[in-house]
Amino acid sequence: MYTISSTFVPGAFGSNPMPSSHEPQLNIRIRKLLMTPCTTRDFMNYLIYIELAAENLQFFLWHRDYSKRFSELPASKQALAPEWTNGRGDGERPAAQTNSSVPKKVGQETAAILKVTDFAQPKVTVSELHDNPFHTPPRTPGIEDGRKSSALSEWNEDASTIKSSIKSFPKKAAGPFDAGDAKWQPYTSQPFREEVSRIIATYIADGSARQLNLSSKERAALLQALANTTHPSAFRQVLHTVEWSLRHQAHPNFIRWTICNGNRPRVIFARGLGLAGIIGGIVAAVLITLSDAGRGWRVLSAIGFVIGIATLIAAWKGMCVVLHGMHHRHLRPWELFADEEDSSSTYELKKGSFDSLGSSNSYEDEPWVAKYEKRNIIRKVFDREVWIQEPALRQIQDTIFLQAVGAAVVLSAITVGIFVAFPKGRFY
């Protein structure tokens, strides 16, 4: 199982202080967001639980890790999978696939002649089968060989890893190639061919657990490239689409969502307080206007207007001014019920969201869903809070708060000015 370790994604998409020119631009854009709640794990949680589209980030992280591991291979192995260019056609297949490692079948007479020589056709052993999960052991009518074949079949049924590699992933990976014009050749000596077949079965095949949203043209181009090479450049076009979606859609939406420091019940409660403040200001202004008090006393109603309007504007942006005053935020529902003995990072990794070859990203069966639904509304409004560690996020929230206060002061001045213009009511 190919996974991305927690140390590989400590905060943002990159951790090198000086990114190279070949590094995806998404790493450079959000490199400064290194602390909660703007870490890569928080981004992953948002994509899983809120946007319901985590496959792009999972594929992006896998490809970055895959490119790193491919670059660390010896030059001899890298030469087996040359870089893919759009101009290469089906006829220009690398030597690693044209000269297949699978021995060709020979006639019985030729085999009998070569039997006692060094050119005899080698027999496939169990160890070789383990190294090449796509290899199917030859069947012979011999009784002893039949027993071996039966034993090997039983071993495959019990060994989940071998069974999954031989039966499940190659079948799913070969499906997209059968539907298109590309020629799928699983018998290849190219590096990481088994992993690439798993990626196809997980992200590319129709109905796969984490199918990427690709056009038919992009999908066909990717399959053609993967039929020729396992070089990371084969994913170049798909990676560009995935990166564009993350940069221009998913990540901006994530930042806007992160600005909200309270859960939905708390934000609704804050909006109610804002409306109550505005109504209180109106009532105070009307009562003072109808009384025998001087016009200057009507300015006191501005206190309710300023507090109410500022609270309402901030709540409309998803912020609670009380939480903002302490630079706190509510814990997310999936964070509330994490085991207190375990760290949050351990809890995050238990879900397998960073497993590049995991199952689907469905979360309906997770324990916290039912527990949070049973939580009463009062507890949701006053849920547990944590300090916002990311300084850039606190600065954004400060800006929104100042804008809300500024707008409240202007609107309050206009409203109070209207009430001051009225003459005294002298009703009491």
PyMOL commands that set and color helices and strands:
alter all, ss='L'
color gray80, all
select helices_A, chain A and resi 6-8+25-29+40-49+55-71+75-78+95-98+108-114+126-131+143-158+160-179+193-204+216-226+232-259+264-290+295-316+321-325+333-336+344-350+367-373+377-381+391-421
alter helices_A, ss='H'
color red, helices_A
select strands_A, chain A and resi 328-330+385-387
alter strands_A, ss='S'
color yellow, strands_A
deselect
rebuild
show_as cartoon
